[in-house]
Amino acid sequence: MPIEKITSRKSSVVKNAAALLQKAENRSEAGLFMAEGARLCADAARSQTEIAACFFTENAAKKYKDYLDPVLKQTEHAYCIEEHIAPMLSDTKNPQGIFCVCRMPKRRADGLPVSAESDTRPCRHVLVMENIQDPSNMGNVLRTAEALGVRHLALVGACCDVYAPKVLRGSMGAVFRTQPVKADWAEVKAACGVAGIPVAVTALSQRAKDLRNADLRRMAVVIGSEGQGVRREILESADGELIIPMNKRCESLNAAVAAAIVMWQMKQ
């Protein structure tokens, strides 16, 4: 793998990569996103994520050689950058000096993501996140989904970008393997109907069924934002409502915590 040396901050290659940090629209249009840090970049390579480019400093190459090696074996282009360029590619105060430009995963014909492991098993349960805008919450949801083996996640409404730097870090690399699909509500409802999967929403209502008494092993469950909950359109078109029992003094749970409880039930 030939390695190109970059010494100028004016490099168009660097500027194009840096633009991926700035806006979700830039990432979406390019079909690319930036991963930062030795461990996260190595995780991308080991997860068989397509790596379009790798940037690293000389110091980082020495200090993190074991992490960088699998990335260099997989990347399409490799660039050794000078130290003063690293902050342009970083979303953190103290960058380690290793960065990857990764390709977003493709989608299957049925709208589900193509997993890194070419998982073609039929979908049994789906976690639907609606209007979850906090990057920390989103990262935690992805990390929990991977830990519990929930393979199908859909993002509806104004959810934050799963390829944003804070989400990537919060997911601890899970985003490379969970690969959630962004879709509108009509698409999700239709896909679940074709798969024969009922859709339930989490809601604080008298008619909601205790989640502990529901069989979530073959079901799609919608988690709404902490502030607004699930919007009316989804409530009215869902097949049922679920409630997570809690102390009466509590009005709601953190969205990531609620999602974790739902996913735990899905695997029982």
N, C-alpha and C positions, 0 to 999 in steps of 0.2 A: 504494500500500500504506500504510494508516494505521499509524502507530507509536504504541504506548501507552507511557507513561512509568511506570516502577516505582521507587518511592523507599523502600519498606519491605522489610526482610528477612522480614516476616511474610506477605508476599504468597503466597496459595495457589498461584498460577501458578509462582512460584519454588520453593516447597516441593515441588510435584509433579515439577518438572524435576530438582531436586536428588536426589530419591528414586531416580532412574534411575542415579545413580552408586553407590548403596549396595549393592544386591543384584541378582543375576541374576534372581531371582524377580520383582522389581519391573519389570524390563525385559520379561521374558517375559509377565507378566500384561497389561501395557499395550501390548505390541507396539511399544515405542518404546525408543530408546537415545540417549545423549548423545554428541555429537562436540564436541571442544574445540579451539580454536586457529584462527587465520585461515586457514592453508593447508588444514587438514583440513576445515573447514566449506565452504570454496570447492570442495574436491575432491568433497564430498558433492553439492553443487549441480550441478557439471559432470558428475557421474556419473549424473545424473537420479534420485538418491535422493529419495524424498518427504520433505520437510522440514515438520514440523508447526509448529515455532516457532523463532525466532531471538532470542537475547538478545545485546546488545552495549552497551558503555559509550560515552560520547561521545568519549573519548580514542581508543578502539579504532576508532570509525567514521572518525575523521580519519586515523589512522596506517595503517589497513589498508583503506582505501576500495576499492581494486581487488579485494581478496578478498571484501569484504562485499557489494559490488554484486550479483554473481550469486546470492548467497544470498537477498538481499531480494527479488529478482525471482521467486524460486521458493517462498519460505516462505508458509505459510498465515497465520501471526501473527508480528508483529515487536514486540519490546519493547526500549526503551532503559532500561538499568538504571544505578543509581548505582554508583560504584566499590566501595563497601563491600559490595555484594551479590555481586559477581563471585566471591569466594572460596567462596561457597555452591555455586556451579555448577562449581567447578574441582576437578580431581584433581591439580593441579600446584602447586608453591610460588609460582610467579610467572605467574599467568594473563594471557593477552594481552587478555582482555576480550571474546572472541567465542565464542558457544556455539550449537549447533544441537540441537534435539530431532528425531531422524529416525525414520521408520517402518521397521520391519523388512520385508524383502522377502517377497513371497508365494511359495508353492510351487506348482509345476505338478502336474497330476493324477498324474504318474508319480513324484512325490516329489522331483524335482529342483528346484533353485531357479529362479525366474524372473529371468533376467539383465537388467541395466539396458539391454542392447542388444537385448532380445527374441530372444536366441539360441535357435533351435529345432533346431539341428543334432543328429543322433543322438549319444548318448554313446558314446565310444570307449574312454576310460580314466578310471579313478577313483582318487583317492588317499583312503585311509581312515585317519583318525587315531584311535587308540584310547587313551583315558586320558591324553591329553597335557594336563597341568595347568599347565605353566609359561606364563604370558602372553607372555613374550619369544619362546619357541619357537613358539607359535601365530602370533604376529604375523609372524615370519620365514617361516613356512610359507606363509601367505597372500600375502605379498609375493613370494615365489619363484614361487608358483603363477601369479600374474598375469604375472610376467616371462616365464615359459616357456609361457604359454598353456594351462595345465591348468585346464579349466573346471569340472570336477566334483569336489567334495570332500565327504566325509562324515565326521561326527564321531560316534564310537561310545563308549559308556561315560562315565566321569566326566571328560570334556574340559572345560577352562575355557571360559567364555563368550566367544565371539568378539566380542561387543559390549561387553566390559569395557573401561574406559578405557586400560589398559596395552596390550591387544591392538590396539585401534584405532590407537594411536600407533605401535606396533611394525610394524603392517602398512603404514604410510605411505599409508593410504587404500585399500589393495587390498581390504579387507573390503567396500567399497561395490560392487565389481565381481566378486569371486570368489563371494561369498555362499554359504558352505558350509551343508550341510544336517545338522541333528542328527537322528540316527535310531538305532534299536537294531540289533543285529547281524543279527537275522532279517530285518528290512526291507531292509538293504543286500544281504544274500546273495540274497534273493528278487528284488530289482530287477536285480541283475547277471545272475541266471539268465534272467530274461525278455529282457534285452538281449543274451544270448549272450556275456557277458564272464566269463572265468574269474577266480577270486580267488586271489591268492597272498599269503603273509605273509612278512615279513622275519624270519629266525630264524637263530640260531647252531646249526646241526645238521649232521650228516654227510650227510644226504639233501638238504640245501638246494642248489639250483642256483645257480651263479655268475650274478649279476645281469647281467654283461656278455654272457653267452651266451643270455639270455632275450629274447623279443620282448615288450616291455611296451607296444607301440603300441595293443594292444587287450586290456587287462587291468586289473583292480582290484588294488591293492597296499595291504596293511595295514602301518602303522607303529605299533609299540607304544611304551609309555613306556620311558624309559631305565632305570628301576629294576626294572620287572617284565617288560618285554617284552610280547609278545602273549599274551593269556590263553588257557588250554587249550581252552576252548570254540571259539574262533576257529581255533586251530591244527588241531584235529581235523576241522573242517568245511570248511577251505580246500581248494582244488584243487591247491595246491603250495606249496613253500617256496623263498625266495630268500635268498641271502647276499651281502652287500657285502664283497668281499675286502679284508682289511686286515692290517696287521702282527700277527703272532701275540701280541705283547705287549699288544695292545689288546683289551679285552673288548667295547666297544660304542662307538657314535658318538652324538653329540648328536642328539636326535630331529629337529631342524630340518635338520641337515646330512644325515642319512640320507634325509629326505624330499626334499631338494634333489637328491640323487644319483638317487633313484628317478624323480623328475619329469623330470630331464634324459634319462634312458633312455627314458621314455615318448614323448619328442618326437623320438627318433632315427629 
